[in-house]
């Protein structure tokens, strides 16, 4: 996997990577990451095409996804385990 480009944004770290015959668009918000894979050249032939599509409408959806992911992460971290879940059963 190799780095191809950064897309500047005031909140998110946005990176374009290339892995074989695919571009990966990776958006990071702290400990959360959203990644999209695109076939080269069928879906997106060049990096400029990706940069064009990262617009306000797309980023609003990304923001909503991150909000949901943060809520899920918090629920996951706050899930209380019962004593049965904490120790394996010994036979």
N, C-alpha and C positions, 0 to 999 in steps of 0.2 A: 504494500500500500504506500502510495506516495502523495505528498502534499502538492496541490495544484494552485489553489488561490484562497485568499481570505476575502470575505465580504464584510465590510465595515458596518457595525451596528452599535448603538449606544448601550444596549442592554445585553444582547446575546453575543456569544462568540460563534461566528459562522465560518465554516471551512469547507472547501471543496477538495475532495481526495479522489485519487484514481486507483482502482484495484482491478487489474486485468482489463477486461472489456466493459467496465462500469465506472461511472462517476458516482461518488457518494457525497451527498449534501448533508453536513453534520451541523446541527444547531445545539449549542450548549447553554444551559442556564444553571450555574452552580453545579450541583451533583446530578442534574438531570440532563439527558441527551436525547434528541430526536434525530434519526438518521433515515435518509431516503436514498434508494439506489436507482440509478438510471442506466439503461443499456446505451452504449456508444456504438454506432451513431444512430440507431433506430429511434430512440426516444429523445435524446439530447445530444447533438453532434459535437458541441463545443462548449467551453466554459462560459462564454458570453451569453449563451442561451439560458444557462442556469441563473446567472446574475440578473438577467432581464425578468425572470419569473419570481425572484425574491422581492416582491413588492409589498405594499402596506396590507393588501387583502390577505396575502399568504401569511404575513407575519402576525396578523390578528388571529388567524386560526392557530398558528404556532403558540401564541400566547394563551389561548384557551386550552390547548392541549397541555401546556406546562402547568396551568392552574389545576387541571384535573389530575395530572401526574403528582403534583405536590400533595394534593389531598389524599391520593391513594398511598403515597409514600408515608405520610403521617399516620394514616390508619394502620398501615403495615407495622410501623415502628411502635405504635401504641397498643397493638394487639397483645392482650395478656395471655400468657400461656398457662395452662393448668399444670399442676404438678406431674400429671401423667405424661405430658408432652416434654417435660424437662429432662427426664431420665429414661434411658433405654430399658426395655424389659430384660431382665437377666433370668435365664433359664437354669 
